[in-house]
Amino acid sequence: MESLFNHVHPSNWNFLWDALTSFALRLCAAAAILWIGWWIARRIGNWLARQASIDATLRPIVRDSSLWGVRLIAIVGALSQVGVQTASIVAVLGAAGLAIGLALQGTLQNIAAGIMLLLLRPFKVGDYIDGGSGVSVAGTVEEVNLFTTRLTKPDGICEYVPNSALWSNSIRNYSRNPTRRLDLEVEVSVRDDVNRAIEVLRTLAAAEPHALESPAPQVMVSRFDDSTAVLNIRVWSSIDTFWDMRWSLSRKVRQALNDAQCALPLRTRELHIVQTQPAPPAHAAQVAQVAKEAQAAQASLAAAAGQPAQRGA
């Protein structure tokens, strides 16, 4: 080994030393570019997260896009410092992107759905949404990302829903319109005065402080069940006071009907039992028919035997 090093020309040692020094400097520059890029990306992400001028729904996607855009530039700059050609990086990224796209078709659907949700804006952060028949989710929108939408359910549980599940099904937005109608069903016995119950409930709905004057509250007979008339109370209110109005009316309705002498209906059904003589079975009818034919045959034989005896006398 020593003989091998002895045969190396001093100029070659200088070349190796210069090459190693140059590569070490480029490696340090690449590490510095990565560190500076990550630091700038983090600062930009934090700055965008604090910007109130950006819509709360668009803020996460703008922050993430800017964050990874700066990081990608830093990675390309670092690789170029260590001698990797930019054209080769683009070619490798293109081939890798094609392979990843074919392998993660469902994930790409979520990205496309997330972009469409951000562009068309069927809901925004703070809205209470309910998925249609295709997806059984409901909750308040907290954040919309490229892949998922984060919801908070009424019981406080956090739920992540894929964007494709929301985009491919109908969405009911309970917070988009400023007003909402309450439909409250009340049962009244058909033996009571239904018209008086309607007037009492209409007066109660009009006196509710959370109810809107226009459209005016309505009370009508919805349907008739077993000894029961079902009344429907329709009242409009602001979405901010909808649930307060619902609980208030539900508590006051029964007391108002009791004051109007409308009792709580008891569902009853009348059963009429009719007793009839059971019909004879089919084989009994056949036996009776055979017996009748036998009696007729015996009578005919007796008549035929009596005629010669009368002639001889």
C-alpha positions as CSV (number, residue, x, y, z in Angstrom):
1,M,0.0,0.0,0.0
2,E,2.9,2.3,0.9
3,S,4.5,1.6,-2.5
4,L,1.2,2.5,-4.2
5,F,1.1,5.9,-2.4
6,N,4.8,6.4,-3.2
7,H,4.2,6.1,-6.9
8,V,1.5,8.8,-6.8
9,H,2.8,12.1,-8.3
10,P,2.6,15.1,-6.0
11,S,0.6,17.0,-8.7
12,N,-2.1,14.3,-8.4
13,W,-2.3,14.9,-4.6
14,N,-2.8,18.5,-5.3
15,F,-5.6,17.7,-7.8
16,L,-7.3,15.4,-5.3
17,W,-7.0,18.0,-2.6
18,D,-8.5,20.7,-4.8
19,A,-11.3,18.4,-5.9
20,L,-12.2,17.5,-2.3
21,T,-12.0,21.1,-1.2
22,S,-14.2,22.2,-4.0
23,F,-16.8,19.4,-3.3
24,A,-16.8,20.2,0.4
25,L,-17.4,23.9,-0.3
26,R,-20.3,23.0,-2.8
27,L,-21.7,20.6,-0.2
28,C,-21.6,23.3,2.5
29,A,-23.3,25.7,0.1
30,A,-26.0,23.2,-0.7
31,A,-26.6,22.7,3.0
32,A,-26.8,26.4,3.5
33,I,-29.2,26.8,0.7
34,L,-31.5,24.1,2.2
35,W,-31.3,25.7,5.6
36,I,-32.0,29.2,4.3
37,G,-34.8,27.8,2.1
38,W,-36.5,26.0,5.0
39,W,-36.2,29.1,7.2
40,I,-37.7,31.4,4.5
41,A,-40.5,28.9,3.8
42,R,-41.4,28.7,7.5
43,R,-41.4,32.5,7.9
44,I,-43.6,32.9,4.8
45,G,-46.0,30.2,6.0
46,N,-46.3,31.8,9.4
47,W,-46.8,35.3,7.8
48,L,-49.6,34.0,5.5
49,A,-51.3,32.2,8.4
50,R,-51.6,35.6,10.2
51,Q,-53.0,37.5,7.2
52,A,-56.6,38.4,7.9
53,S,-57.0,39.8,4.4
54,I,-56.8,36.2,3.0
55,D,-60.1,34.3,3.2
56,A,-60.0,31.7,6.0
57,T,-61.0,28.9,3.5
58,L,-58.1,29.8,1.1
59,R,-55.5,30.5,3.8
60,P,-54.4,26.9,4.4
61,I,-53.9,26.0,0.8
62,V,-52.1,29.3,0.0
63,R,-49.9,28.7,3.0
64,D,-49.0,25.1,2.0
65,S,-48.5,26.0,-1.6
66,S,-46.1,28.8,-0.8
67,L,-44.3,26.7,1.8
68,W,-43.6,23.8,-0.5
69,G,-42.9,26.1,-3.5
70,V,-40.0,27.8,-1.6
71,R,-38.8,24.4,-0.4
72,L,-38.8,22.9,-3.9
73,I,-36.7,25.9,-5.2
74,A,-34.3,25.4,-2.3
75,I,-34.0,21.6,-3.1
76,V,-33.3,22.3,-6.8
77,G,-30.7,25.0,-5.9
78,A,-29.0,22.6,-3.5
79,L,-28.8,19.8,-6.0
80,S,-27.4,22.2,-8.7
81,Q,-24.6,23.1,-6.2
82,V,-23.4,19.5,-5.9
83,G,-23.3,19.1,-9.7
84,V,-26.7,17.7,-10.5
85,Q,-28.1,19.2,-13.7
86,T,-31.4,21.0,-13.5
87,A,-32.6,19.4,-16.7
88,S,-32.0,16.0,-15.2
89,I,-33.9,17.0,-12.1
90,V,-36.9,18.1,-14.2
91,A,-36.9,14.8,-16.2
92,V,-36.7,12.7,-13.1
93,L,-39.5,14.7,-11.4
94,G,-41.6,14.3,-14.5
95,A,-41.2,10.5,-14.7
96,A,-41.7,10.2,-10.9
97,G,-44.8,12.4,-11.1
98,L,-46.3,10.1,-13.9
99,A,-45.6,7.0,-11.9
100,I,-46.9,8.5,-8.7
101,G,-50.0,9.8,-10.5
102,L,-50.8,6.3,-11.8
103,A,-50.3,4.7,-8.4
104,L,-52.3,7.3,-6.5
105,Q,-55.3,8.0,-8.6
106,G,-57.6,8.3,-5.6
107,T,-55.3,10.8,-4.0
108,L,-55.2,12.9,-7.2
109,Q,-59.0,12.8,-7.2
110,N,-59.0,14.3,-3.7
111,I,-56.6,17.1,-5.0
112,A,-58.8,17.8,-8.0
113,A,-61.9,17.9,-5.8
114,G,-60.1,20.2,-3.3
115,I,-59.2,22.6,-6.0
116,M,-62.8,22.6,-7.3
117,L,-64.1,23.2,-3.7
118,L,-61.8,26.1,-3.3
119,L,-62.7,27.6,-6.6
120,L,-66.5,27.2,-6.5
121,R,-66.8,27.7,-2.8
122,P,-70.0,25.6,-1.9
123,F,-69.0,26.2,1.7
124,K,-66.5,28.1,3.7
125,V,-64.8,27.9,7.1
126,G,-67.4,28.2,9.8
127,D,-70.4,26.8,7.8
128,Y,-72.4,23.9,9.1
129,I,-72.7,21.3,6.2
130,D,-74.4,18.0,5.9
131,G,-73.5,15.5,3.2
132,G,-76.3,14.2,1.0
133,S,-77.4,10.6,0.7
134,G,-74.1,9.5,-0.7
135,V,-72.0,10.4,2.4
136,S,-73.2,10.5,6.0
137,V,-71.2,13.4,7.4
138,A,-72.2,16.5,9.2
139,G,-70.3,19.2,11.1
140,T,-68.8,22.7,11.1
141,V,-66.1,23.3,8.5
142,E,-62.8,24.0,10.2
143,E,-60.3,23.7,7.4
144,V,-60.2,22.8,3.7
145,N,-56.9,21.3,2.5
146,L,-55.9,19.8,-0.9
147,F,-56.7,16.2,0.3
148,T,-59.2,16.4,3.1
149,T,-61.8,18.7,4.8
150,R,-61.7,18.9,8.5
151,L,-65.1,19.1,10.3
152,T,-66.1,19.4,13.9
153,K,-69.2,17.4,14.7
154,P,-72.0,18.7,17.0
155,D,-70.6,16.5,19.8
156,G,-67.1,18.0,19.5
157,I,-65.5,15.1,17.6
158,C,-63.1,16.0,14.8
159,E,-63.7,14.3,11.5
160,Y,-61.6,14.3,8.3
161,V,-63.5,13.8,5.1
162,P,-61.9,13.1,1.7
163,N,-62.6,16.0,-0.7
164,S,-63.7,13.6,-3.4
165,A,-66.5,12.3,-1.1
166,L,-67.8,15.8,-0.7
167,W,-67.4,16.9,-4.3
168,S,-69.1,13.8,-5.8
169,N,-72.2,14.1,-3.7
170,S,-74.8,16.7,-2.8
171,I,-74.0,19.1,0.1
172,R,-76.5,20.8,2.3
173,N,-75.2,24.1,3.6
174,Y,-77.2,25.2,6.7
175,S,-75.2,28.5,7.1
176,R,-75.4,29.9,3.6
177,N,-78.8,31.6,3.8
178,P,-79.4,34.1,6.6
179,T,-82.8,32.7,7.6
180,R,-84.2,29.2,8.2
181,R,-87.7,27.8,8.7
182,L,-88.7,25.7,11.7
183,D,-91.3,22.9,11.1
184,L,-92.6,21.7,14.5
185,E,-95.3,19.0,14.6
186,V,-97.8,19.0,17.4
187,E,-100.5,16.3,18.1
188,V,-104.0,17.2,19.2
189,S,-106.8,14.8,19.9
190,V,-109.6,14.8,17.3
191,R,-112.2,15.0,20.2
192,D,-110.9,18.5,21.1
193,D,-111.5,21.8,19.2
194,V,-108.8,21.7,16.5
195,N,-109.6,25.3,15.4
196,R,-109.1,26.6,18.9
197,A,-105.7,24.7,19.1
198,I,-104.6,26.3,15.8
199,E,-105.4,29.8,17.1
200,V,-103.6,29.2,20.3
201,L,-100.5,27.9,18.5
202,R,-100.5,30.8,16.0
203,T,-100.7,33.3,18.9
204,L,-97.8,31.5,20.6
205,A,-95.7,31.5,17.5
206,A,-96.3,35.2,16.8
207,A,-95.3,36.1,20.4
208,E,-92.0,34.2,20.1
209,P,-89.2,36.8,20.3
210,H,-86.9,34.9,18.0
211,A,-89.5,34.5,15.3
212,L,-89.5,36.8,12.2
213,E,-92.6,38.8,11.3
214,S,-92.1,38.2,7.6
215,P,-92.8,35.5,6.5
216,A,-95.5,35.3,9.1
217,P,-95.8,32.2,11.3
218,Q,-98.3,29.6,10.0
219,V,-100.2,26.8,11.8
220,M,-102.0,24.2,9.7
221,V,-103.4,20.6,9.9
222,S,-100.7,18.4,8.4
223,R,-102.5,15.0,8.6
224,F,-104.8,12.7,10.6
225,D,-103.5,9.7,12.4
226,D,-105.1,7.3,14.9
227,S,-107.6,9.5,16.8
228,T,-105.0,12.3,16.4
229,A,-104.8,15.5,14.4
230,V,-101.2,16.5,13.6
231,L,-100.7,20.2,13.4
232,N,-97.6,21.8,11.8
233,I,-96.1,25.0,13.1
234,R,-94.0,26.9,10.5
235,V,-91.9,29.7,11.9
236,W,-89.0,31.6,10.3
237,S,-86.0,32.8,12.2
238,S,-82.4,33.9,11.8
239,I,-79.8,31.0,11.7
240,D,-78.1,32.4,14.8
241,T,-81.3,32.0,16.9
242,F,-82.8,29.0,15.2
243,W,-82.1,26.4,17.9
244,D,-83.0,28.7,20.7
245,M,-86.4,29.3,19.1
246,R,-86.9,25.6,18.6
247,W,-86.2,24.7,22.2
248,S,-88.3,27.6,23.4
249,L,-91.4,26.7,21.3
250,S,-91.1,23.0,22.1
251,R,-91.2,23.9,25.8
252,K,-94.2,26.3,25.5
253,V,-96.4,24.4,23.1
254,R,-97.7,21.8,25.6
255,Q,-98.5,24.3,28.3
256,A,-100.4,26.5,25.8
257,L,-102.5,23.5,24.7
258,N,-103.2,22.6,28.3
259,D,-104.4,26.1,29.0
260,A,-106.7,25.8,25.9
261,Q,-108.1,22.5,27.3
262,C,-106.6,20.4,24.6
263,A,-105.6,17.2,26.2
264,L,-102.6,15.0,25.2
265,P,-104.0,12.6,22.6
266,L,-104.0,8.9,23.3
267,R,-103.7,6.8,20.2
268,T,-106.5,4.3,20.1
269,R,-107.8,1.7,17.6
270,E,-111.2,0.0,17.5
271,L,-111.3,-3.6,16.7
272,H,-114.6,-5.2,15.7
273,I,-114.7,-9.0,16.1
274,V,-117.5,-10.7,14.2
275,Q,-118.2,-14.4,14.9
276,T,-119.7,-16.5,12.0
277,Q,-120.6,-20.1,11.6
278,P,-117.7,-22.0,10.1
279,A,-118.5,-23.4,6.7
280,P,-118.5,-27.2,6.3
281,P,-115.3,-28.6,4.9
282,A,-115.3,-29.8,1.3
283,H,-115.1,-33.5,2.1
284,A,-118.2,-33.3,4.3
285,A,-120.2,-31.8,1.5
286,Q,-119.1,-34.6,-0.8
287,V,-120.1,-37.2,1.8
288,A,-123.5,-35.7,2.1
289,Q,-124.0,-35.7,-1.7
290,V,-123.0,-39.4,-1.9
291,A,-125.5,-40.2,0.9
292,K,-128.3,-38.4,-0.8
293,E,-127.6,-40.2,-4.1
294,A,-127.6,-43.6,-2.2
295,Q,-131.0,-42.8,-0.6
296,A,-132.4,-41.9,-4.0
297,A,-131.1,-45.2,-5.5
298,Q,-132.7,-47.2,-2.6
299,A,-136.0,-45.5,-3.1
300,S,-136.0,-46.3,-6.8
301,L,-135.2,-50.0,-6.1
302,A,-138.0,-50.2,-3.6
303,A,-140.5,-48.7,-6.0
304,A,-139.4,-51.1,-8.7
305,A,-139.9,-54.1,-6.4
306,G,-143.4,-53.0,-5.4
307,Q,-144.9,-52.8,-8.9
308,P,-144.9,-56.6,-9.7
309,A,-146.5,-57.4,-6.3
310,Q,-149.4,-55.1,-7.1
311,R,-149.9,-56.7,-10.5
312,G,-150.1,-60.2,-9.0
313,A,-152.7,-59.2,-6.5
